[in-house]
Amino acid sequence: MPSALVPVPVVVEPAPAKLNLALHVTGRRDDGYHLLDSLVVFAWAGDEIQLRPGPLSLHLDGPFAPALTDEDNLCLRAARLAGGQADITLIKNLPVASGIGGGSADAAAVLRGLARMGHALPADPQRLGADVPVCLASRPARMRGIGEWVEPLADFPPLHLVLVNPGIAIPTPQVFAALAWRDNAPLPPLPDFTRADALPDWLAATRNDLQAPALTIAPVIADVLAALTAQGAWLARMSGSGATCFGIFADARAADIAAAALLRHGWWAVTTELAPPPAPL
């Protein structure tokens, strides 16, 4: 009789979307890197990484896979930095170059997956990108400097979100080049976010300093923000360097109704909530 097939073990790691609820640009270093102060959260919506034992390779799948190439992909660079070998599958559910940390979240998920397979986390994950350290933890946090100072937040309220992308990829360097002012004040002091009114009141005093320059490159972002507001979002803002925007809604039903309406514009739109942090390594 033929021997039974032994299933190949698979390590699955989510790569949740990173949202900058607030992002202040506070300066620029002599080497050209910009200094940021940002409140970051992570959503259920995201990519997925699957790792199997084998020589290092990368396979692309998912609705946005055609926009990627497997040559020098951040997933491969992450595996090489960790000194790991694995057959990697990236299921690309998020738009590319869209301001929600897709590449950095994917690289961080590869590092977490390799750690579960026995490889040590690299001491310098920021070499892969400024967002990789915060994406490794994938939990609400204040991120400062060029991304190397990450202050996790223990308690954060649930959020009902709609993510919208108008189908435009915006190169991050182009947005930073369009900044009119780089020496802005940092975020206001963080409140006790367990209070019901704390987050709305605090966010009202913040902004995304990259939103204005992104609007000069992709004016359709203004249409997305206006549509989110018209659908009842109590906050509509661009995330990161764009062009993805988010709206925060009162409840899941309101978010679902808004997403259905926004899909009729021909935009990518999904409802989501905050994701729990990954299991401890």
Buried (B, 14 or more C-beta within 10 A) or exposed (E): EEEEEEEEEEBEBBBBBBBBBBBBBBBBEEEEBBBBBBBBBBBBBBBBBBBBEEEEBBEBEBEBBEEBEBEEBBBBBBBEBBEBBBBBBBBBBBBBBBBBBBBBBBBBBBBBBBBBBEBEBBEEBBEBBBBBBBBBBBBBBBBBBBBBBBEEBEEBEEBBBBBBBBEBBBEBEBBBEBBEEEEBEBBEEEEEBEEEEBBEEBBEEBBBBBBBBBBEBBEBBBBBBEBBEEBBBEBBBBBBBBBBBBBBBEEBEBBBBBBEBBEEBEBBBBBBBBBEBBEEE
